[in-house]
Amino acid sequence: MRATLVVARGPTVYLVSGGTRIHEFPLGPTPSRGHGTSRATDSLEVPGALLEELRAVDPSVPVVVCGRPLFGAVAGQLVRPPRLAGPAAWHFALGALPPLDPKVERERFLLRARADLDAALRSPEEVLVSLAREEERLERSVGREQRAAEAFVAVPGTVLEEYARGWERARETLEQHHRELVRLLEGEAQRTLPNLSAVVGARTAGRLAAAAGGFAPLARMSSSRLQLLGSRRRPGPERGPRYGVIYRAEDAEQVPGDRRGAFARSEAALAAIAARADILTHRNVAEQLVRRRTTRRDQLRRRRR
């Protein structure tokens, strides 16, 4: 490759000329920008010796810089503008560099991976999905404890009565914890999915996002698939489920049982529109969708088979 390549790896900048001559220049100290953040373009301190080498390059030989941060720092200090490296130049430059110590390379890879994981876990999408899944798990635990308490016989005058009182206090603590978790889930859902929360309820919106596996799959999902999201098919000759998480939507309990399948279809269609508005267009369409949901609910309540 007849070009002068500039590439940074770790705290060193390498100048590759003609594929054989390699010069190393240490990068200057960079101000810290916090854990998990990348180095800013204007914070890179390009060595003066590197700039002198680049200014002395033959004008007929292009200067190609690998990486946008380094490109931005170098381009502002050269009279002749450099070019940003493409995949082929990257591959050539990395192949020409001396090999790193495998231990050092592994440590740097782990640091980058931890930073990427930390950034992903802090995203609003992952926070909402985690809250929704934890709330669903905790709801099952509360339900199991309630059913077990109904079947438990606390014989008066025995140690069973004392145990039952302690168990009741534990259940009250668990239920209070569940209510607090529901509050956090609803607040996060209303902030990240306002249209969907208005149509199906904030708690149901969070569960739909968790069942879909994230915002992007939810935005791509058809209304028929969204209607069955979270359902569990049981083996048997009967008809399969007609709705999943959507049966928890607001106003669903006000519809007669034999009409909830029709209501679930309408609600899923509105929920699909709301999810796409929240995730893709960021438009506020909640008022129109809630009005259509209310009209459909009233129609089904009046209708008789």
N, C-alpha and C positions, 0 to 999 in steps of 0.2 A: 504494500500500500504506500503510494508516494504522497505522504502527508505527515504532518507533525501532530501527534496525538497527545492530549493532556488528559490525564485520568487521576482521580483521587482514590486512595484505598486506605482507610483508617486515618492516621494522622500525617500521612505522606502524600505528596503530589508527585506523579511520575510524568516525565516528558519523554515520549517515544518518537525518535526520529529515524525514518527509514527502516524501521522494524528491527534495528540492531543496536543503535545507541540509546541507552536509557539513563536519564538523569533523575536523581531524587531530590526533592525539596520538602522540608518539613513545613507543615501548615502552622500558622501562628495560633495563639490561644483564642478560643471562641467563647463568648459569653454564654453562660448557662441559660437555657430557656425552659427548664423544668423537665420532669421525668416524662419520657415517652414522646417528646416533641422532636421534630427534625431540625437540623441546622438551617438557619435562615440565610437567604442569599446575601444580604448586606452584612452578615456577621462573619463571613469568610475573609480571613486576612491572607491574601495571596502573597507569597514571598516575592520580594523585589528581584531576586536573582532569576526567578522563573519568568517574570515579566521582561527582564532584559534579554533572556534567551529567546523569547517569543518575538520581540521586536527585531532581533537579528536574523530571523528566519527569512530565507529567500522569498520575495513576493510571489514567485510562481508556485510556491508550495503552500497548499491550504493548511490552516491551523484548525484542527477539529478537537472540540472539547467534549468530554463524556460527562453527562450529568448536568441537569438544569441549574442547581445551586452554584456549581463551579463555573458553568458557562456565564451566568449572570455576573459573577464577580470578576471574571477575566475580561468579558466583553466591554465593560465600562472603562477599562484602563488601557485598551489597545486602540491605536489609530485605525488599523486594518481589522474589520470585524471578523471574528472567528465563525465557524460553523458548529452547529449542535450535532453530536455524533448520533448516527443511526445504529441499528442492531449489528450490522456488519463491522462497523468501526469499534463498537464495544467489544465484540468477540475477538477482534484482532488485538486490541489493546490489552485485554485481560490475559490473552495467551502469551503476549510478549513480556508481561511482568514477571519478576522473580517469584517463586512459590513462597507462600507464607507458612509459618509454623502451624501444623494442623491444630494444635491446642489453642493457639491465638485465634485462628479462623473459627473454631467451634465456639469459643467464648463470645466472639462478636456476633455470630449467628444467633446464639441464645439470647443475647441482650436485645437484638432487633426483634426476635420472636416474642419476647416478654413485653416489649413496648407495643407491638402490634396487638397482642392479646389484651393488654390493659386498655388500649384505645377502643377495641371492639366491645369489651365488657362495659365500658362507660357510655356506650351509645344509647340514645333513648329507646331504640328498638329492642336491644338486648335487655335493658332494664325492665321494660314492660313485659316482655316474654317471660323473664325470670319471675317477676311478681305474679303473673297469671298462673304459671305452672305451680308455684309454691302455694298460692291461694287454693287451687283445685285440690292439691294434695292435703292441705290442712282441712278443707271442708270435708273430705272423706274421713279424716281422723275424727273430727267432731261428730260426724254422723255415726261412726262406729261406736264411739264412747256413749252416745245417747241411747243407741239400741241396746248396748250391753247393760246400761244402767236400768233400762226398763225390764230386762230379764233377770236382774240381780235381786235376790230376796235378802233384805237386811233384817235378820231376826232380832226383835227387841230384847235387850238385856244380855246380848252376847257381844263378842268382839267384832262380829260382822256389822253391828250397828255403828261402832266407832270407825270401822274401816269405811263404811258408806259415807259418813260425814266428811272424812278426809278426801274421799274420791270426788264428792260433790264440789268441794273447794277447788280441786285440781281441774275439774271440768269447767268450772266458771272461769278459771284463769285461761284455759285453752280457748274458750269461746271469746273472751275479751281480746286475746291475741289475734284470733281470726277476724274479729271486727276491725281491729286496727290495720290488719293486712288488707282487708277489703277497702278501707279508706285510702290507703296508699295506692292500691291498684287503680281505683276509680280516678284519683287525682292525676296519675300518670297517663291513664287512657284519655281523659278529657284534654290533656295538654298535647298529646301526640296524635290522637285520632279524634278530633272534635266532632266531625260530621258523623262518623260511625258511632260514636258514643251517644250522640243525640238520637240516632235512629233506633239502635238496639239496646242502649244502656251502656254505661261505661264499663261495668264488670264484664258484660258479654263481649264488648269490643276487645277487651284485653284477652279474653279466652279465645276469641276467633283468631287474633294475631298469633297466639301461642300455638293453636292447633294447626294453623297454616305453615308455621315455621319461620315467620318473619313478615315484614311489610311487603317486600317485593313479591313473594308468592301469593300473598293475599290480594295484591293489586291486580295480578294476572289471572286470578281465579274467576271462573264463570259463576253465575248465580246458582245454577243447579249443583255445582260442586260445593259451593259455599253453604248451601242448604243442608248438605249431608256432612259437613265438616264436624268432626268429633263424634260421629255416631259409631256404634259398635254393632255389627251384624251378628245375631245369634243363630246358631244352626237350627234348622227346622223347616217345615213346609210352608210356614206363614210368610206373608209379604215382608220384605225387608224394611228397615227404618225409613221414615219419610223426612226426618229432620234430625239434626244433631245439636250442637251448642246453641243454634238459633232458637230452640224452644224456650230458652231463658230470656229472650228479648222482651223489652217493655211492651205492655199491652197484650202479650200472648195469653196470660191467665184470664183476660176478660173475654176471650173468644171461646165459644162452646167446644168441647173436646172433639166432636166429630168434624169440626171445621178448622182445626189447628193445622192440618196439613196444607190447606189452601192458604192459610195465613202465613205459614212458613215459606211458601213459594213467593208470595208477595214481599215478605220481609227480606228474604235473601236477595231478591232483585234490587231492592232499595239499598241494602247493605253493600252490595257490590259497587253500586254507583258512589256511595259515600266513601268506601275505602279507596277507590281510585281518585276521588277528589282530594282526600287527605294526603295520599302518598304521591300522586303524580301532578295534579294541577294546583293543589293547595287553595282551591276555591271554597267559599262558604256556601254550601247548598243545603245546610241542615234544615232550614225553615221549610223549604219546599218539600223535602223528603218526609219530614215529620207530618206535614199536612196530608200528604198522600197516604202515609201509614194510618193516620187516624181515620181517614175516609174509608179505607179498606177494612179496618177493624169494625167500623159501624155497619158497613154492608154485610159482613159475615155474621154479626150479632143479630141482625134482623132477618137474615135468610133462614129458611127452613127447608129441610129435605122433603 
